[in-house]
Amino acid sequence: MSEQSFFITVLTVELMIPYSHSLKEKRREIQGLRDRIRQRFNASVAEVGYRDKWQRSIIAVCLVGNDKRRLEQDTTRIRTLCEEAVNVEISSVHQDWL
């Protein structure tokens, strides 16, 4: 069996949802963003922080692949997708390679 290399990256995005007035509104916005990321990039996405806050959230996006350049391009596109979300503002973005 030949040795194969692969890369794993985790993008952590802290979000503000300023127009949310309830957890239900917040979850609707986050769910829509999570679904778009999953469909376009075949990524694993989870809300990992501020789950009980109405106007804040942290999502983690995990991508796995054998082409590091492609993963870097995809994470840039994911950041852009988050920036283009209408009712969501980015507070911070952090990327880790595993």
C-alpha positions as semicolon CSV with decimal commas, in nm:
position;residue;x (nm);y (nm);z (nm)
1;M;0,000;0,000;0,000
2;S;0,146;0,336;-0,103
3;E;0,169;0,626;0,138
4;Q;-0,068;0,907;0,050
5;S;-0,061;1,260;0,185
6;F;-0,363;1,466;0,271
7;F;-0,439;1,794;0,441
8;I;-0,699;1,895;0,697
9;T;-0,794;2,255;0,767
10;V;-1,039;2,399;1,016
11;L;-1,181;2,746;0,964
12;T;-1,334;2,902;1,275
13;V;-1,564;3,198;1,208
14;E;-1,709;3,414;1,484
15;L;-2,031;3,576;1,372
16;M;-2,260;3,854;1,489
17;I;-2,629;3,839;1,398
18;P;-2,733;4,194;1,497
19;Y;-3,095;4,176;1,381
20;S;-3,175;3,855;1,565
21;H;-3,424;3,888;1,850
22;S;-3,447;3,522;1,947
23;L;-3,260;3,194;1,931
24;K;-3,504;3,081;1,663
25;E;-3,411;3,375;1,436
26;K;-3,041;3,320;1,501
27;R;-3,059;2,950;1,425
28;R;-3,246;3,018;1,099
29;E;-2,964;3,248;0,981
30;I;-2,688;3,010;1,093
31;Q;-2,863;2,706;0,941
32;G;-2,893;2,882;0,605
33;L;-2,522;2,969;0,608
34;R;-2,426;2,616;0,716
35;D;-2,635;2,463;0,437
36;R;-2,477;2,688;0,170
37;I;-2,126;2,600;0,287
38;R;-2,203;2,227;0,297
39;Q;-2,358;2,225;-0,050
40;R;-2,091;2,432;-0,226
41;F;-1,780;2,291;-0,060
42;N;-1,876;1,945;0,071
43;A;-1,748;2,057;0,411
44;S;-1,836;1,960;0,764
45;V;-1,990;2,257;0,946
46;A;-2,096;2,288;1,309
47;E;-2,196;2,566;1,544
48;V;-1,938;2,536;1,821
49;G;-1,975;2,851;2,029
50;Y;-2,230;3,090;2,177
51;R;-2,507;2,840;2,116
52;D;-2,735;3,007;2,373
53;K;-2,670;3,369;2,268
54;W;-2,920;3,541;2,038
55;Q;-2,679;3,754;1,840
56;R;-2,349;3,564;1,842
57;S;-2,223;3,237;1,706
58;I;-1,904;3,054;1,623
59;I;-1,904;2,804;1,340
60;A;-1,627;2,560;1,255
61;V;-1,576;2,444;0,897
62;C;-1,357;2,141;0,829
63;L;-1,216;2,055;0,486
64;V;-1,007;1,752;0,393
65;G;-0,823;1,700;0,066
66;N;-0,498;1,606;-0,101
67;D;-0,439;1,946;-0,268
68;K;-0,341;2,215;-0,018
69;R;-0,373;2,496;-0,274
70;R;-0,731;2,389;-0,349
71;L;-0,815;2,387;0,022
72;E;-0,671;2,739;0,057
73;Q;-0,887;2,856;-0,234
74;D;-1,194;2,694;-0,081
75;T;-1,136;2,857;0,259
76;T;-1,104;3,195;0,086
77;R;-1,435;3,132;-0,091
78;I;-1,598;3,027;0,236
79;R;-1,484;3,353;0,397
80;T;-1,632;3,543;0,103
81;L;-1,958;3,350;0,135
82;C;-1,978;3,443;0,503
83;E;-1,904;3,809;0,421
84;E;-2,183;3,812;0,162
85;A;-2,444;3,676;0,403
86;V;-2,705;3,950;0,441
87;N;-2,793;3,938;0,812
88;V;-2,459;3,812;0,944
89;E;-2,140;4,000;1,026
90;I;-1,797;3,843;1,075
91;S;-1,621;3,929;1,401
92;S;-1,314;3,713;1,344
93;V;-1,178;3,430;1,133
94;H;-0,909;3,181;1,231
95;Q;-0,765;2,898;1,023
96;D;-0,572;2,596;1,153
97;W;-0,398;2,319;0,960
98;L;-0,393;1,976;1,119
